[in-house]
Amino acid sequence: MNDRSPETVELKTARLVLRRPTTADVDAIFAVHRDPETCTHNPSDALARRAEAEELYRRWDDQWQRHGYGYWVVRHHGSAQQLGFCGIKPMELHGAPVLNLFYRFATSAWGQGFAGEAASVVATWASRHLPDLPLIARIRPANVASQRVALRAGLSHAQHLDTEGYDGFDWIYTALNPGSGSAQEAGG
């Protein structure tokens, strides 16, 4: 079994533990995604029913099964309470394969640096284990907090890659992944 296997990927920081979601996390997925504040900049991600959270969990689990990575549940060391979610998924940007960095946290966890800490460890993991896939983050221009998280994770705005997204225009932030050259060249 390699270190990308879904059973072995757990990430840790000084304050946080990131682990693969399980069915026991569906309520937390629903709680975070039904809060209108957490989806202000990405309204298509908002959930209205628990069944939608169950479906979202199944999509996340399927990605783990297929790729050996995905979105992690983020919590404090020694606590079972989920703060939010952070991870990566494969997608295309301007026709080129990339990894999209995702982070969404409960409003009670905002302003404490958890998202930046989690995004940083995920970005580091991606650069070590998936060096041939550029890492990006798609961020709405008005989402200043998300822009700060991307910067803390080592990404920078690549204006030439900005594009229309699911819920409006996306600013594209990119990271340099060793082995693939500049992520800013992705699709550009």
C-alpha positions in Angstrom: 0.0 0.0 0.0 1.5 3.4 -1.0 1.2 6.5 1.1 -1.5 7.9 -1.1 -3.8 5.1 -0.2 -7.1 6.3 1.2 -6.6 4.3 4.4 -3.3 6.0 5.3 -3.6 9.7 4.4 -3.9 11.7 7.5 -2.3 15.1 7.7 -1.3 17.0 10.9 -0.2 20.5 11.8 0.6 22.0 15.2 -3.1 22.5 15.9 -5.0 20.4 13.4 -5.7 16.9 12.2 -7.0 16.3 8.7 -8.5 12.9 7.9 -10.6 11.3 5.2 -14.4 11.8 5.7 -16.6 9.0 6.8 -20.4 8.6 6.8 -20.3 9.9 10.4 -19.3 13.3 8.9 -22.5 13.8 6.9 -24.1 15.9 9.6 -21.0 18.2 9.7 -21.0 18.4 5.9 -24.6 19.4 6.0 -24.1 21.9 8.8 -21.3 23.7 7.1 -22.9 23.7 3.6 -26.4 24.8 4.7 -25.1 27.9 6.5 -25.7 30.8 4.0 -22.6 32.6 5.2 -20.2 29.7 4.3 -21.6 29.7 0.7 -22.0 33.4 0.1 -19.4 33.4 -2.6 -20.3 30.0 -4.0 -24.1 29.8 -3.8 -24.2 26.6 -6.0 -22.5 24.8 -3.1 -25.2 25.5 -0.6 -27.2 22.5 0.6 -30.9 22.6 1.6 -31.5 19.0 2.6 -29.5 16.3 4.5 -29.9 14.0 1.5 -27.8 16.5 -0.5 -25.0 16.2 2.1 -25.2 12.4 1.8 -24.8 12.7 -2.0 -21.9 15.2 -1.5 -20.2 12.7 0.9 -20.6 10.0 -1.7 -18.9 12.1 -4.4 -16.1 12.9 -2.0 -15.7 9.2 -1.0 -15.8 8.2 -4.7 -12.9 10.6 -5.4 -10.9 9.0 -2.5 -11.6 5.6 -3.9 -10.5 6.5 -7.4 -7.6 8.8 -6.7 -6.4 8.1 -3.1 -6.9 11.8 -2.1 -9.7 14.3 -1.8 -11.3 16.5 0.8 -10.2 16.1 4.4 -12.2 16.7 7.6 -10.4 19.3 9.7 -10.5 19.2 13.5 -8.4 20.2 16.5 -5.9 17.7 17.9 -7.8 15.8 20.6 -11.2 16.9 19.5 -13.9 15.1 17.6 -15.6 18.4 16.5 -15.2 19.2 12.8 -14.1 22.7 12.1 -14.5 22.4 8.3 -13.1 20.8 5.2 -10.0 21.2 3.1 -8.6 19.3 0.2 -8.0 18.9 -3.5 -9.8 17.5 -6.5 -8.7 17.0 -10.0 -10.3 19.2 -12.6 -9.4 21.1 -15.8 -8.5 24.7 -16.2 -8.4 26.0 -19.8 -8.2 22.4 -21.0 -5.2 21.4 -18.8 -5.4 19.0 -15.8 -5.0 20.7 -12.4 -5.8 20.2 -8.8 -8.3 22.6 -7.3 -7.7 23.5 -3.6 -10.9 23.7 -1.6 -11.5 25.0 1.9 -14.8 25.7 3.7 -15.1 26.1 7.4 -17.9 26.6 9.9 -18.4 30.3 10.7 -17.4 29.5 14.4 -13.9 28.6 13.1 -13.4 31.8 11.0 -10.7 34.3 11.9 -8.5 31.8 13.8 -6.1 30.8 11.0 -7.5 27.3 10.7 -8.2 27.5 7.0 -4.8 28.8 6.1 -3.1 26.2 8.3 -5.1 23.4 6.7 -4.7 24.7 3.1 -0.9 25.0 3.7 -0.5 21.4 4.8 -2.8 20.2 1.9 -0.7 22.3 -0.6 2.5 20.8 0.8 1.0 17.3 0.5 -0.1 17.9 -3.1 3.3 19.2 -4.1 5.1 16.1 -2.7 2.6 13.4 -3.8 1.2 14.9 -7.0 4.0 17.0 -8.4 2.9 16.7 -12.0 -0.5 18.4 -11.4 -0.5 22.2 -10.9 -2.3 23.4 -7.8 -4.9 26.1 -8.2 -7.6 27.8 -6.2 -10.6 29.4 -7.8 -11.7 32.5 -5.8 -14.4 35.1 -6.3 -12.8 38.6 -6.5 -14.9 39.8 -3.5 -13.8 36.9 -1.3 -10.9 38.6 0.4 -10.7 36.0 3.3 -10.3 33.1 0.8 -7.6 35.1 -1.1 -5.7 35.4 2.2 -6.0 31.7 2.8 -4.6 31.0 -0.7 -1.7 33.3 -0.2 -0.9 31.7 3.2 -0.9 28.3 1.4 1.8 29.6 -1.0 -0.4 30.4 -4.0 -0.4 33.7 -5.9 -2.9 35.4 -8.2 -2.3 34.4 -11.8 -4.5 37.1 -13.5 -3.9 35.7 -17.0 -5.7 32.5 -16.0 -8.8 34.3 -14.5 -12.0 32.8 -16.0 -15.7 32.4 -15.6 -16.6 29.8 -12.9 -19.7 28.1 -11.7 -21.0 31.0 -9.7 -19.4 33.9 -11.4 -16.0 35.1 -12.4 -13.0 33.3 -10.7 -9.7 34.7 -9.9 -7.2 31.9 -10.3 -4.4 31.5 -7.7 -1.6 29.1 -8.5 1.3 27.4 -6.8 4.6 26.2 -8.2 4.7 22.4 -8.1 8.2 20.9 -8.5 8.3 18.6 -11.5 5.6 20.3 -13.5 7.1 23.8 -14.0 5.1 26.8 -13.1 1.5 26.2 -12.3 0.9 29.6 -13.9 1.5 27.9 -17.3 -1.4 25.6 -16.7 -3.7 25.9 -19.6 -2.1 29.3 -20.5 
